[in-house]
Amino acid sequence: MQDSLPQLPMAPLPGLPEPGGFDPAPMGGGDDQGFAPGLEPLDDYDPNGFGGEQDYDDGPAWPMPQPEPEPELDMASKAAIVVRLLLSSGEDLPLEELPVDLQTRLAQRMGAMGLVDRRTLLNVVNEFTRALEGVGLTFPEGLAGALQLLEGKISPLTAARLRKEAGVKQAGDPWARLRSLSADELQPLIEQESTEVAAVLLSKLDTPKAADLLSRLPGPLARRVAYAVSQTSKVTPEAVDRIGLALASQVDMRPMMAFNEAPGERLGAILNEAAASTRDDMLVSLDEQDELFATSVRKSIFTFAHIPARVRPRDVATVLRAADPAQLRVALAYATDEDNKPAADFILSNISSRMADNIREELLEIGTPRRKEGEAAMAAVVLSIREQARAGTMTLITPQDDEDD
């Protein structure tokens, strides 16, 4: 029965020896792996895959996600980021000094920025700091900025000529320039303008200067301007800016003056150094020719005899410290006439009685100096008082203050 069964061909399994390759006798002549002699061992045997390398098809490869490219920021956006960061840190940025168009672009860009991620912020800050570190020197833009930078360094005549040739107006806030003018310079502006413009100008000035300017105006004009101030509640900022620019342009168009002081001040300074006889003769002559000019000259004259009217009692100690002691004693010794003796008594009465007694004893020893020597000593004392007033250590009483009192 067994012999009648057909013999089926057996195909060798992958990685296994053909039939008959095994040694039925375990202790036969095969190797220690049980293979028949003459067969090579399988070096690439893989117990998990029937030997050999398997080529598995993993299917289609999915693409890895790529980071989105960072958007390119223009300079306006970077500037908006830097400004926003500095403002959030509490920095006080003078953005009002920028040109109007740049302020407008900055505000519009800041309103359109939205959210900025931290990585973009760090990149912009690093770029900004690198740019700052690389800056060596900056120059102002345009001739107007150059003239503003050189103001006070070049002659006013040269600056005015360059500004006129190039048609350049002075840059900056017009109201800041108008506030820097004196009341004497502002008075012609306010007198030739309408009451509405004068009211705006008066409202933009500092309170003490506005009060001084209002007191200088004629009564009817001052009352009209004061009433017009009540009508300025609805004036727009744009109108105020236009008024400031118009007034500042009038200041720019004024001709350059050769002298900074008024004629009365200049002549008064000259007569301060002149001899008393010459000064008196000049004042008498001026009274005959131009009484108004003579009055302005008298207001600018400050001699030894004017000390009681121009120096406050509390400032006498400053006068003693500033004046040369020898010159002061000669001046006091010479001040025995009717005009100058009150000044000497004023000085001695506003110091300690002990010091005053010591000075009087020294004056008795000096005697009466000669006229030339005495007048020179008086001029030296007055000069020291003027120097202290210019330095700000004391304040002289002006003739206007004396008249008001």
C-alpha positions in Angstrom: 0.0 0.0 0.0 2.7 2.2 0.9 4.6 1.4 -2.3 1.7 2.2 -4.5 1.5 5.9 -3.4 2.9 8.2 -5.9 6.1 10.0 -5.0 5.4 13.8 -5.0 8.3 16.0 -5.8 9.4 18.1 -2.8 10.8 21.5 -3.4 13.3 22.6 -0.9 12.2 25.3 1.4 14.1 28.6 1.2 17.1 28.6 3.4 17.0 24.9 4.1 19.2 22.1 2.6 17.8 19.8 0.0 16.3 16.4 1.0 19.0 14.1 2.0 21.2 16.8 3.2 20.5 16.0 6.9 22.5 13.3 8.7 20.0 10.9 10.2 22.6 9.9 12.7 23.1 12.6 15.2 26.6 11.3 16.0 27.5 10.8 12.3 30.1 12.7 10.4 28.3 16.0 10.0 29.3 19.2 11.7 28.0 20.5 15.0 25.0 22.2 13.3 23.7 18.9 11.9 24.5 19.7 8.3 25.8 17.0 6.0 29.4 17.1 5.1 30.2 19.3 2.2 27.5 21.9 2.8 28.3 25.4 3.7 26.6 26.9 6.7 24.1 29.7 6.1 25.8 32.9 7.1 22.8 35.0 6.2 20.3 33.0 8.1 17.5 35.2 9.5 15.3 33.4 11.9 12.6 36.1 11.6 12.5 36.1 7.8 13.5 32.8 6.5 17.0 33.9 5.7 18.3 36.6 3.4 17.3 40.3 3.2 13.7 41.1 2.7 12.6 44.0 0.6 9.5 45.5 2.1 7.5 48.1 0.3 6.6 50.8 2.8 4.2 52.6 0.5 4.4 56.2 -0.7 6.6 58.6 1.3 4.6 61.5 2.9 6.3 64.9 2.7 7.7 66.4 5.9 5.9 69.7 7.0 8.1 72.7 6.1 8.1 76.0 8.3 6.2 78.9 6.7 8.6 81.6 5.5 8.7 84.7 7.7 7.1 87.7 6.1 9.5 90.5 5.0 9.1 93.6 7.1 9.8 97.0 5.6 11.6 99.8 7.4 8.3 101.5 8.5 7.1 98.3 10.2 10.4 97.8 12.0 10.4 101.4 13.1 6.8 100.9 14.5 8.0 97.8 16.4 10.9 99.6 17.9 8.8 102.6 18.9 6.1 100.4 20.4 8.7 98.5 22.4 10.3 101.7 23.8 6.9 103.2 24.7 5.9 100.0 26.5 9.2 100.3 28.5 8.2 103.8 29.7 10.6 105.7 27.4 9.7 109.3 26.6 10.3 109.6 22.9 10.2 113.2 21.4 8.2 112.0 18.4 6.7 115.5 18.0 10.1 116.6 16.6 9.7 114.3 13.6 8.3 115.8 10.4 4.6 115.7 10.1 4.6 113.1 7.2 6.8 110.7 9.3 4.5 111.1 12.3 1.6 110.2 10.1 3.2 107.2 8.5 4.3 105.9 11.9 0.8 106.2 13.4 -0.8 104.5 10.4 1.7 101.7 10.4 1.3 101.1 14.2 -2.4 100.9 13.7 -2.0 98.2 11.0 0.6 96.0 12.7 -1.5 93.8 14.9 0.3 90.9 16.6 4.0 90.4 16.4 5.5 87.1 17.5 8.5 87.0 19.8 10.9 85.7 17.2 10.2 88.6 14.9 10.5 91.1 17.8 13.9 89.7 18.7 15.1 89.8 15.1 14.0 93.5 14.7 15.6 94.5 18.0 18.9 92.8 17.1 18.9 94.5 13.7 18.2 97.8 15.4 20.9 97.5 17.9 23.4 96.5 15.3 22.5 99.5 13.2 22.9 101.8 16.2 26.3 100.3 17.0 27.4 100.9 13.5 26.5 104.6 13.5 29.5 106.8 13.8 28.1 110.3 13.1 24.9 111.9 11.9 24.3 115.2 10.1 21.0 117.1 10.0 18.9 116.8 6.8 18.9 119.8 4.6 20.2 123.3 4.9 17.5 124.2 7.5 18.9 121.6 9.9 22.5 122.6 9.2 21.7 126.2 10.0 19.9 125.2 13.1 22.9 123.2 14.2 25.3 126.0 13.5 23.2 128.7 15.2 25.4 130.8 17.4 28.5 129.3 15.7 28.4 131.3 12.5 27.6 135.0 12.2 23.9 135.9 12.1 24.5 137.8 8.8 25.9 134.6 7.1 23.0 132.5 8.5 20.4 135.1 7.3 22.0 135.3 3.8 22.1 131.5 3.4 18.5 131.2 4.6 17.4 133.9 2.2 19.3 132.6 -0.8 17.9 129.0 -0.3 14.5 130.1 0.7 14.8 128.2 3.9 12.7 129.0 6.9 13.8 128.2 10.4 12.8 124.7 11.4 11.2 123.6 14.6 8.1 124.3 16.6 7.0 127.9 15.6 5.4 128.5 19.0 8.6 127.5 20.9 10.4 130.2 18.8 7.7 132.7 19.5 7.8 132.0 23.2 11.6 132.6 23.2 11.1 136.2 22.0 11.0 139.1 24.4 8.0 141.3 25.1 9.6 144.1 23.1 9.9 141.8 20.1 6.3 140.4 20.4 4.6 143.8 20.9 4.9 144.8 17.2 3.5 141.5 16.1 0.5 141.7 18.4 -0.3 145.3 17.5 -0.4 144.7 13.7 -2.4 141.5 13.8 -6.1 141.1 14.3 -7.6 140.8 17.7 -8.3 137.1 17.2 -4.7 136.3 16.2 -3.5 138.4 19.0 -5.7 136.5 21.4 -4.3 133.1 20.2 -0.7 134.5 20.5 -1.4 135.7 24.0 -2.9 132.4 25.0 0.2 130.4 23.8 2.7 132.5 25.8 3.8 131.9 29.3 1.6 133.6 31.9 4.2 136.2 33.1 5.2 137.2 29.6 1.5 137.4 28.5 0.7 139.7 31.4 3.7 141.9 30.6 2.8 142.1 27.0 -0.9 142.9 27.8 0.2 145.7 30.1 2.3 147.3 27.3 -0.6 147.5 24.8 -2.8 150.6 24.6 -5.9 150.4 26.7 -8.5 150.0 24.0 -6.4 147.3 22.2 -5.7 145.5 25.4 -9.4 145.3 26.2 -10.3 144.0 22.8 -7.6 141.3 22.9 -8.6 140.3 26.5 -12.2 139.9 25.3 -11.1 137.9 22.2 -9.4 135.4 24.5 -12.9 134.3 25.6 -13.6 133.4 21.9 -10.7 131.0 21.5 -12.4 127.9 23.0 -13.4 126.6 19.6 -10.1 127.2 17.8 -8.8 124.0 16.2 -5.2 122.8 16.6 -4.7 123.1 12.9 -5.6 126.8 13.0 -3.2 127.4 16.0 -0.4 125.7 14.0 -1.2 127.9 10.9 -1.2 131.0 13.1 2.1 130.0 14.6 3.7 129.4 11.2 2.5 132.7 9.9 3.8 134.7 12.9 7.1 132.9 12.8 7.5 133.6 9.1 7.1 137.3 9.9 9.9 137.0 12.4 12.1 135.3 9.8 11.4 138.1 7.3 12.5 140.8 9.6 15.8 142.5 8.5 18.9 141.5 10.4 19.9 144.3 12.9 23.5 145.3 13.5 23.0 145.9 17.2 21.2 143.7 19.8 20.7 146.5 22.2 18.4 149.5 21.8 20.0 152.9 21.1 19.1 154.1 24.6 20.8 151.1 26.2 23.9 151.6 24.1 24.3 155.3 24.9 23.4 154.7 28.5 26.2 152.1 28.8 28.6 154.6 27.3 27.6 157.4 29.7 28.0 155.0 32.6 31.7 155.0 32.0 32.0 158.8 31.2 32.8 161.5 33.7 29.9 162.9 35.7 30.3 166.4 34.0 30.2 164.8 30.5 27.2 162.7 31.4 25.2 165.5 32.8 26.0 167.7 29.8 24.9 165.0 27.3 21.6 164.4 29.1 20.8 168.1 29.1 21.5 168.3 25.4 19.4 165.2 24.8 16.5 166.7 26.7 16.5 169.6 24.3 16.7 167.5 21.1 14.6 164.4 21.9 13.0 164.1 25.3 11.7 160.6 24.8 15.1 159.3 23.8 16.7 161.1 26.7 14.3 159.3 29.0 15.2 155.9 27.6 18.9 156.8 28.1 18.3 157.8 31.7 16.6 154.4 32.3 19.8 152.7 31.1 22.2 154.8 33.1 23.4 153.2 36.3 25.8 155.2 38.3 27.0 155.2 41.9 24.2 157.6 42.8 21.6 155.2 41.5 22.5 152.4 44.0 19.7 153.2 46.5 17.2 153.1 43.7 18.5 150.0 41.8 19.9 147.7 44.6 17.8 146.0 47.1 18.9 146.2 50.8 19.4 142.5 51.1 21.9 142.5 48.2 24.2 145.0 49.8 26.2 142.2 51.3 26.7 140.8 47.8 27.9 144.2 46.6 30.5 144.2 49.4 31.8 140.7 48.6 31.9 141.5 44.8 33.6 144.9 44.9 37.3 145.4 45.4 37.7 146.5 49.1 40.1 149.2 48.3 38.0 150.6 45.4 34.9 150.5 47.6 36.5 152.5 50.4 37.8 155.1 48.0 34.3 155.4 46.4 32.7 155.8 49.8 35.3 158.4 50.8 34.7 160.4 47.7 30.9 160.2 48.0 30.4 163.3 50.0 28.5 165.5 47.6 24.7 165.8 47.5 24.1 163.3 44.7 26.4 160.4 45.9 26.3 160.7 49.7 22.8 159.0 49.9 24.4 155.9 48.1 27.2 155.8 50.7 24.8 156.0 53.6 22.6 153.3 52.0 25.5 150.9 51.8 26.7 151.6 55.4 23.2 151.3 56.8 22.5 147.8 55.3 25.5 146.1 56.8 26.3 145.2 60.4 27.0 148.2 62.7 30.4 146.9 63.7 31.5 146.6 60.1 30.0 150.0 59.3 32.0 151.6 62.2 35.2 150.0 61.0 34.7 151.3 57.5 34.0 154.8 58.8 37.2 154.8 60.7 39.1 153.7 57.6 37.4 156.5 55.6 38.7 159.1 58.1 42.2 157.8 57.5 41.8 157.9 53.7 40.5 161.5 53.6 39.0 162.9 50.4 40.4 161.3 47.3 41.0 163.3 44.1 38.2 163.6 41.6 39.6 161.4 39.0 40.5 158.7 41.5 37.1 158.9 43.2 35.1 158.7 40.0 37.2 155.7 38.8 36.5 153.9 42.1 32.7 154.6 41.8 32.7 153.3 38.2 34.5 150.1 39.4 31.9 149.5 42.1 29.0 150.0 39.7 30.7 147.6 37.2 31.0 144.9 39.9 27.3 145.3 40.6 26.4 144.9 36.9 28.6 141.8 36.7 26.8 140.2 39.7 23.4 141.1 38.1 24.5 139.4 34.8 25.7 136.4 36.7 22.3 136.1 38.4 23.6 136.4 42.0 21.5 139.5 42.5 18.6 141.3 40.7 18.6 145.0 40.0 15.4 147.0 40.3 14.4 148.3 36.9 13.1 151.8 36.5 9.7 150.4 35.5 9.5 148.5 38.7 10.4 151.6 40.6 7.6 153.6 38.9 5.1 150.9 39.6 6.0 150.9 43.3 
